[in-house]
Amino acid sequence: MSLSSHPQRVCLLTRHRKASAIASALDRVGYAVQELVSFDTDTLGTFSGEIERQGTMRDAALAKAHLACELGGSRYGLGSEGSFGGDPFLGISGWGRELLVWWDAELGYAVEGFVQGPETNWQMREVTSVEDALRFACEAGFPVHGLLLGRPGEAHFEKARDEACSNEADFTARVKVALGSGPVWLQTDMRAHRNPTRMRMIGRAAAALAERLATPCPDCSAPGYGPLEAIPGAPCEACGTPTQVPKAECWACPRCGHDEQRPLARRASPDRCDRCNP
């Protein structure tokens, strides 16, 4: 556990003011977050599509954590990465995923905090009138939440101008100009400093990470011990047949690999049972 009267410095690579969502959770477990803004994290991938992210969400977050250690001259680094799309059930509503990776450059291992859920304003739409554009803006939470006009390569796509567009009058004027060339593509700006809803989810990921960092491995004492995967098999409360509902969790240490199964005191409802509800 990293609790101490002298917080340890952990460097966070970001240009989007993410420390405001992360610092308090990590401070409670003994880490003082220092933002590093010298590196342009957009070069590792953008939500708006100018630069495609290479590798997985974890690859990107871990690369940022490594860079944070190198550029900040710190033992500890933080990398943050988000992902957005349709929900995993029907794919018709927005779904957000946020990952924070803490890296110990001295011991060479990572601890992760991950959350996901429907708490996102992620959406996009093609509009053909100012009225349609204003309707989209209202649904997306503008001006508190930022918007982007157009796709990369289009004449009216320019993030700097979109960021300066902070009221309905400016937005309407930009849309009118863009509509002069045809339908206009609108999308929510998913950069953290332009998206308070996303910031809140990053805060939840920070709380999940802090909980892991506050839990030492019972074998090697390194921080980061916690659930790795769910183990199905909880019995149906009606017939006792094993189901896909978790009966236990596998807890593991990301440093030494020590693991154990922790039973969950639960039974599955019949609607989750293949025998009762085939």
C-alpha positions in Angstrom: 0.0 0.0 0.0 1.3 3.5 -0.9 -0.3 5.4 1.9 2.3 7.7 3.5 2.7 11.2 4.9 4.8 12.0 1.8 2.8 11.3 -1.4 4.8 9.8 -4.2 4.9 11.6 -7.5 3.1 10.0 -10.4 3.2 11.7 -13.9 0.2 11.9 -16.1 0.6 12.4 -19.8 -2.3 14.7 -21.0 -3.2 17.9 -22.7 -6.8 17.6 -21.8 -6.7 18.5 -18.1 -7.5 15.0 -16.9 -5.7 15.5 -13.5 -8.8 17.3 -12.3 -10.7 14.0 -12.5 -7.9 11.8 -11.2 -5.9 13.6 -8.6 -8.2 13.3 -5.6 -8.7 9.6 -5.8 -5.0 8.9 -6.1 -4.1 11.4 -3.4 -6.1 9.3 -1.0 -3.8 6.3 -1.6 -0.6 8.3 -1.4 0.1 9.5 -5.0 0.5 13.2 -6.1 -0.5 13.5 -9.8 1.7 15.8 -11.9 0.4 16.7 -15.4 2.9 16.6 -18.3 1.7 18.7 -21.2 4.8 18.8 -23.3 3.9 15.7 -25.4 1.0 15.8 -27.9 -1.0 12.8 -27.0 -3.1 13.3 -30.2 -0.2 11.8 -32.1 -1.1 8.5 -30.5 -4.7 8.6 -31.9 -7.7 10.9 -32.0 -11.4 10.3 -31.5 -12.3 12.4 -34.5 -10.3 10.2 -36.9 -7.3 12.3 -38.1 -4.9 9.8 -36.5 -5.9 6.2 -36.0 -5.0 4.6 -32.7 -2.4 1.8 -33.0 -3.1 -1.3 -31.0 -5.7 -1.8 -28.3 -7.0 0.5 -25.7 -4.6 -1.0 -23.2 -1.7 -0.7 -25.6 -2.3 3.1 -25.9 -2.8 3.7 -22.2 0.3 1.7 -21.3 2.4 3.5 -23.9 1.3 6.8 -22.4 2.2 5.6 -18.9 5.7 4.5 -20.1 6.2 7.9 -21.8 5.0 9.7 -18.6 7.8 8.0 -16.6 10.4 8.8 -19.2 9.5 12.4 -19.8 8.8 13.2 -16.2 11.8 11.4 -14.8 9.4 9.6 -12.4 9.2 6.0 -11.1 5.4 6.1 -11.6 3.5 7.0 -14.7 -0.2 7.2 -15.6 -1.8 6.6 -19.0 -5.5 7.3 -19.8 -7.5 6.0 -22.7 -11.2 6.1 -23.6 -13.3 4.2 -26.2 -16.8 5.0 -27.3 -19.4 3.2 -29.5 -22.7 1.4 -29.4 -23.9 -0.4 -26.3 -22.8 -4.1 -26.1 -26.4 -5.3 -25.9 -28.3 -3.9 -28.9 -25.8 -1.3 -30.2 -28.3 1.4 -30.4 -27.3 3.7 -27.5 -24.0 5.2 -26.5 -21.5 3.3 -24.4 -18.3 4.5 -22.9 -15.2 2.7 -21.6 -12.4 4.3 -19.6 -9.0 2.8 -18.7 -6.3 4.2 -16.4 -2.9 2.4 -16.3 -0.4 3.0 -13.5 3.1 1.9 -14.4 6.0 1.2 -12.0 9.1 1.7 -14.0 11.4 0.3 -11.3 9.6 -3.0 -10.8 8.2 -3.1 -14.4 4.6 -3.9 -13.9 1.2 -2.2 -14.4 -2.0 -1.8 -12.4 -5.3 -1.0 -14.2 -8.5 0.8 -13.3 -11.3 0.2 -15.8 -15.0 1.2 -15.9 -17.7 1.1 -18.6 -21.3 2.0 -19.0 -24.0 4.1 -20.7 -22.9 7.4 -19.1 -21.8 9.1 -22.2 -23.1 11.7 -24.7 -21.2 10.1 -27.6 -23.2 10.6 -30.8 -22.9 11.9 -34.3 -25.3 13.0 -37.0 -25.5 14.5 -40.5 -27.8 17.6 -40.6 -29.3 19.6 -43.5 -30.6 22.6 -41.6 -29.8 24.9 -38.8 -32.8 23.6 -36.9 -31.5 20.1 -37.1 -28.1 21.2 -36.0 -29.5 23.1 -32.9 -31.6 20.0 -32.0 -28.5 17.9 -32.1 -26.5 20.4 -30.0 -29.2 20.4 -27.4 -29.3 16.6 -27.2 -25.5 16.6 -26.9 -25.4 19.1 -24.0 -23.8 22.0 -25.9 -22.3 24.4 -24.9 -21.2 22.7 -21.7 -20.2 19.8 -23.9 -18.1 20.6 -27.0 -19.1 19.7 -30.6 -17.1 19.1 -33.7 -18.3 20.2 -37.2 -17.3 18.1 -40.1 -14.9 15.2 -40.7 -11.2 15.3 -41.1 -10.3 16.7 -44.5 -13.5 18.7 -44.9 -13.1 22.5 -45.2 -15.1 23.3 -42.1 -13.4 20.7 -39.8 -11.0 22.6 -37.5 -10.8 21.7 -33.8 -9.4 25.1 -32.8 -12.4 26.9 -34.2 -14.8 24.4 -32.8 -13.2 24.9 -29.3 -13.7 28.6 -29.6 -17.3 28.1 -30.6 -18.8 28.3 -27.1 -22.3 29.7 -27.5 -25.4 29.2 -29.7 -24.8 32.3 -31.8 -21.3 31.2 -32.8 -22.4 27.7 -33.4 -25.3 28.8 -35.6 -23.0 31.1 -37.7 -20.6 28.2 -38.3 -23.3 25.8 -39.3 -24.8 28.3 -41.7 -21.5 28.7 -43.5 -20.9 25.0 -43.6 -24.4 24.3 -44.9 -23.5 26.4 -47.9 -21.5 23.5 -49.2 -24.1 20.8 -48.4 -25.1 18.6 -45.4 -23.0 19.0 -42.3 -21.6 16.2 -40.1 -21.7 16.9 -36.4 -20.2 14.9 -33.6 -19.6 15.2 -29.9 -16.1 16.3 -28.9 -14.9 13.4 -26.8 -11.7 15.0 -25.6 -11.9 15.1 -21.8 -11.6 18.8 -21.3 -14.5 19.3 -23.7 -16.7 16.6 -22.2 -17.8 16.8 -18.6 -19.7 13.5 -18.8 -16.5 11.7 -19.9 -14.5 13.5 -17.1 -16.9 11.9 -14.6 -16.3 8.4 -16.0 -12.5 9.1 -15.8 -13.1 9.9 -12.2 -14.8 6.5 -11.7 -11.8 4.8 -13.4 -9.5 6.7 -11.0 -11.5 5.4 -8.0 -11.2 1.9 -9.4 -7.5 2.3 -9.8 -7.0 3.7 -6.4 -8.8 0.8 -4.8 -6.4 -1.6 -6.6 -3.4 0.4 -5.5 -4.6 0.4 -1.9 -4.7 -3.4 -2.0 -1.4 -5.2 -1.5 -0.6 -8.7 -2.7 -0.7 -11.2 0.2 2.3 -12.9 -1.3 4.7 -10.1 -2.5 3.0 -7.0 -0.9 3.1 -5.1 -4.2 0.1 -2.8 -4.7 -2.5 -3.8 -7.3 -4.1 -7.0 -6.0 -7.7 -7.5 -7.1 -10.2 -9.3 -9.3 -8.9 -10.6 -12.6 -11.9 -12.5 -14.0 -15.3 -13.9 -13.0 -15.8 -17.7 -12.8 -19.2 -18.9 -13.9 -21.2 -21.6 -12.1 -23.5 -20.1 -9.5 -26.4 -22.6 -8.9 -29.9 -21.8 -10.0 -32.0 -20.9 -6.9 -34.9 -23.0 -8.3 -33.2 -26.2 -9.5 -29.6 -26.0 -8.5 -28.2 -26.3 -12.0 -24.9 -24.4 -12.5 -25.4 -21.2 -14.6 -23.2 -18.7 -16.3 -23.7 -16.3 -13.4 -20.3 -16.0 -11.5 -19.9 -18.2 -8.5 -16.4 -16.8 -7.7 -13.8 -14.3 -8.7 -10.2 -14.9 -9.5 -8.0 -12.4 -7.7 -4.4 -12.0 -8.9 -1.3 -9.9 -8.4 -0.1 -8.1 -11.6 3.5 -8.2 -10.3 4.2 -11.8 -9.1 1.2 -13.6 -10.5 -0.1 -15.0 -7.2 -3.8 -15.8 -7.5 -6.7 -17.2 -5.6 -10.4 -17.9 -6.0 -12.8 -15.9 -3.8 -16.3 -17.4 -3.7 -19.3 -15.2 -4.2 -22.2 -15.9 -1.9 -24.9 -15.9 -4.5 -27.5 -18.0 -6.3 -28.8 -17.3 -9.8 -32.4 -16.4 -10.5 -34.3 -19.0 -12.7 -34.4 -16.6 -15.7 -30.6 -17.0 -15.9 -30.8 -20.8 -15.9 -30.6 -22.7 -19.2 -32.7 -25.5 -17.6 -35.4 -23.4 -16.1 -35.4 -20.8 -19.0 -34.1 -22.7 -22.1 
